Structures are given as C-alpha cells and as structure tokens.
Amino acid sequence: MTAEQHAQNHPEIWRRFSPRETLLRYIWYLGAVFVAVWSISNLDIPWFYFLDAHLQAYDLAYRMWPPDLEFLEILVDPLLETIHIATLGTVATVVIAFPIAFLAARNTSPNAATWFVGRFILVTSRSVNTVVWGLLFVAIFGPGPMAGIWAIAFRSIGFMGKLVAEAIEEIDEGVVEAIESTGASRLQVLWYGILPQVLPVIYGTTVYRWDINIRESTVLGFVGAGGIGILLYSSINQFQWQEVSLMLIAVFGVVLISEFVSATVRQRIT
C-alpha cells in the first residue's frame, strides 16, 4: 500500500488543539508554575512548622472540647448584636446602592460624567475590605455597632450596586419605549418601565448580601466595630478555647439559619 492510499484509508486523527495552541497552553502552564514557585520562595515560609502541625491541631481541638456552655449566657447579646449589625447594614446598603445603580447603568445615567461617578463609587466600595472599612468608621464613630453597620454598608454598596446596574442595562427596552410613547415623564418611565423588571434582582441580591453580611459582621469586633468578634478576640487572647469553640458553633448555627432563609426567599422570588 502506497503512502497516498494509506492516507486516504486512515484520515488524520482528530485533535482538540492545534500544535500552536498546544504549545501556548504548555507555555501558560509553565508560566503559572513559575509564578507559584517564585511567590512561595519569596514568602520565607518556615516549613519545619509543618512537621508537627497535625499534633498542634489535635491539641487545639482537644482543648476546645467540650464547649463552655456556661458562657452561653454572656454570648447571646453579642450574637444578636452581630445579626442586627448585618441587618441594619444591609438596609443602609439598599437605600444608598439603589440610586447609585441607576447612575452606574448606561441606559439610565443622565450623561457620561454621572456614569463615571457611579462606577467609581461602586469600584471604590468593592476594593476596600470590610475590616478596613471597620477601622475607618471606628476612627470616625468610635468603637461600637455604629461603626460596624457603616462598614457593612460601605462594603456592600459596590456588590449590590454592580449587580443591580447590570440588571438595569439588560432590561427589555421595548417596554421602556412603549411607556415613553405615551408621553410619560422620566420618573414614570423609571417607576413603571424599569423598576418592575429589576425588582426580582433587587430582592434576590438584598437577601443574598444579607447572608454574606451575617458572616462578615462576625469578625468586625476584632477592630472594635461591635458584635461577637470582640468576645471572640478576647477569648483567643486569653486562651479560653472552650469559649472559642462555643462561639464558633454559635456563629455556624446563625450562618446556617441565614443560608436557609436566603435560599428559601430566593427560591420564592424566582
């Protein structure tokens, strides 16, 4: 059999990537490995600590059990304060993020300048961590839940505003044009043409963000912004590991309940 007959009888085997694409993928993989190795080599990690890490973890778990149930009486109020911080912070987020979302959406922003301002606010909010916002507001309001509420709110504005703005940009413009054709004002167009289309996104995002804020508010006490974090930080510093385990279980229970509530509400909305 000649080479030409063999080629006709046995066509070329299908390959997912061309040789050039395969080469580029290998270069990408090698680059990623190089960056990972370079990063680890510059961290100066004391690897010898890993030799007995499992023993230290076992010892810590042994000292955390059983949880100190007598501490529960002291724990209830800070735990409720944590939930209140997350809830009020989420309410403040909705009030502030809603108008900013309309500024940050191209089809509802009055001009390019207001669109830039809206986007700048959303990016600024997301780029600063909740704990950093907590430090700033502790310096402004002093230690306590007020600083925690505004830390939660200012961190959440970027998250919620971005999702709502994207939902506004994806609305059915036909509905808007139909309402505009009746001679409706701009406010009426927003109220009857745009708002009903984005309300499910607003409801779902609000509940989802509240769920996230429950978790984030638990660590705000580390910087003096109220909540259970103050007790948690104090117990860790005093090596009261049985109190720490009780707080971790309590936080886990609250997060589990908030997750269930969030999932139930989102399911009813959709």
N, C-alpha and C positions, 0 to 999 in steps of 0.2 A: 504494500500500500504506500502510495506516494505521500509526501507531506501535505499536498493540497487536498487529497482525498481524506486524510486524517483530520485536517482542519474542518472540512465540511461535515464529517461524521461526528466530530467531537467539538462542538462550539465552545467558545471561551467560557470558563466558569464565572458565574456572576459574583461580583464583589461589591460590598456595600459602599466602600470608599475607593476613590481612585488612588494611584500611587502618590500623587501630590498631596491629597487630603490625608492619607495615612502618615506621610512624613510630617505634615503640620501638626497632626494630633500627637505624634511622638515628641515633637519639639515642645508642644504645650505641656505634656505630662512631665517631661524632664524639667521644664521651667518651673512648674508647680513644686516638684520635689526639691529643686534647688532653693526656692524661696522658703519652703518649710524648714529645710536643714539650716539655711542661713539665719532664719528667725530663732530657731531653737538654740543655735550656737551662740547667739548674742544675748540670750536671756540669763546666762550663768545659773542654770538650774542645778541645785545640789542633789544630784542623782542618788547619793548614798542614803538620803532620807526615804527613798522608796523601798529600801531593803526591809524595814520593819513597819512600813505604812499599814499593812494589814493588821499587825499587832496593835498599833495605836488606834486603829478604827475599832477593833474589838474591845479595847479597853475603854474607849469613849462610850460605845454603845452599852457596855456593862455598867458604867457609872450613870448613864441616863435612865436606866431601868431600875425600879418602876417609877413612873411619873409621880411627882409630888401632888397628890390630889388636894391636900390642904391649901395649896397655893391657888386653887381654882377660884376661891372667894375674892382674891386680890386681882385675878386675871380678867374677870368678867367686864368690869368697867373699861379698862384699856382696849379690850377686844371690841366692845360696842363702839368705842370712840373711833377705832380704826374703820369700822363699817360706815360710821357717819362721815368721816373724812372722805372716804371713797365716794359715797353717795352725793354729798354736797359738792365735791369737786367735779363730779360728772354733770350735775345740774348747771354749775357755772360754765362748764365746757359747752353745753348745748346753747346757752344764752349767747356766749361770745363767738363760738365757732360757726354758728348758723349764718349770720350776716357776712362773716369773712369768707365763707364758702361761696357765696354769691359774687363777691368781689373777685375771687380766685378762679371762677369759671369764665371761660372766654365768651360764651354766649349770653352771659348776664352782666358782666363787668361793663361799666359805662365807657371806659377807654383803656388804652394800654397802660397808662400810669397807675390806675386803680388796680388793674390785673397784676401788675408787678408788685404793688404794695401787699395785696392779698397773698400772693405766692410767697413773698418774702417773710410774712408773718408765719405762714404755715411751715416753711422750711426752718425758720429760727426756732419755733416751738419743738419740732421733732429732733433738732440737732443737739438739744441740751437734755441731759438725763434728768429723771425725776429727783434724784438725790441732790443734784447740783441746783435745780430749782428750789429744793427744800432749803439748802444752805443760804441761797439768796433771800428767800422770804423769811427765814429765821432772823436774818440780819435786819429785815425791814419791820416785821411784826413782833419779833421776839419769839422765844420757844413756845410751842403750843400747837393746838389743832388748826388755828387760822393759817399758819404757815404751811401746814400740810395740805389744807384744802386748796390753796392757790398753787402750790407745787403740782398737785394732781391736775388741776385745771389747765395750767400753762403747758404742761407736758401733753395733755390730751387734745388740746386745740388743733395742733398740727395733724394728728392722726385722724380725728373726726372730720376736720375741715377739708382735708385732702380727699377723703372718700366721698363726701357729700358733693364737693366741687366736681369730681369726676362723674358722679351720677347726674348732675345738672347738665354737664356737657353731652351726655348720652341720651337726653330726653328726646321724645318724638316731636320734632319741630312742626309737624303738621298740625298738632293740637294748638300750639302757640300761634301759628299763622291764622288758624280759624278764629281764635278769640280776638286777635288783633284786627281781623277783618270786620268785626262788629263794632269797632271804634272804642274798644276798651282801653283804659289807661294802663300805664306800665305797671302800676301796683296791682291792678286787677289781673293783668297777664301773669304776674308772678304768683298771685294768690290762687287763681283758678286754672292756669295752664301749666305752671312749672311745679308748684308745691305738691299737688296731688301725685305727680309722677315720682317724686323723690322721697315722699313720706315713708314708704317701706324701708328705704335705705337709711333714713334718719333714725327710725325706730330700732332697726336691727343694729346699726352702728353704736347707738347710745347704750343699748343693753350689753353689747359685746365689750365696749370700752369700760363700762361699769365693772364687768367681770375682771378685766385686766387691772383696773384701779384698786380693786379689793386686794390683789396680790402685791401691787406696788406700794400701797399705803402701809403694809406691814413693816417695811424697812425704813420708813421716814423717821421713826423715832430714833434711829441711830444718829441723826443730825439734829435732834431736838424738835422735830416737826410733829410731835404728838403721836398717839396710837400705841399699839402693843410693842413697837420697836424699842421704846425706852426701857420697858421691863426686860425685853429680850437682851438688849445690850448690857444692862446692869447684871443680869444673871450670868451671862457669859463671862464678864469680867470678874465675877466673884466665884466662878467655877461651880455654880449651882446647877449642875447638869440635869438633875431631876426636874427642876423648874423649867429648864430649857426644853426638855422633852415634852412636858405638858403643853407649853406654848406652841411648839411645832405641831402637835396633834390638834390643838385648837384651831390654829391657822389652816391646817389641812382640811379640817371639817368645814370651816367657813368657806374656803375656796371651793370645796366640793359642792356645797349647797348653792353658791353663786353660779357655778358652772351648770348645775341642773336648772336653776331658774333662767339663766341666759339661754340655754339650749331650748327650753320649753317656750319661752317668749319668741325667740327667733323662728321656731317651727310654726307657731300660730300666725306670725306675721306673713311668712311665705306661703 
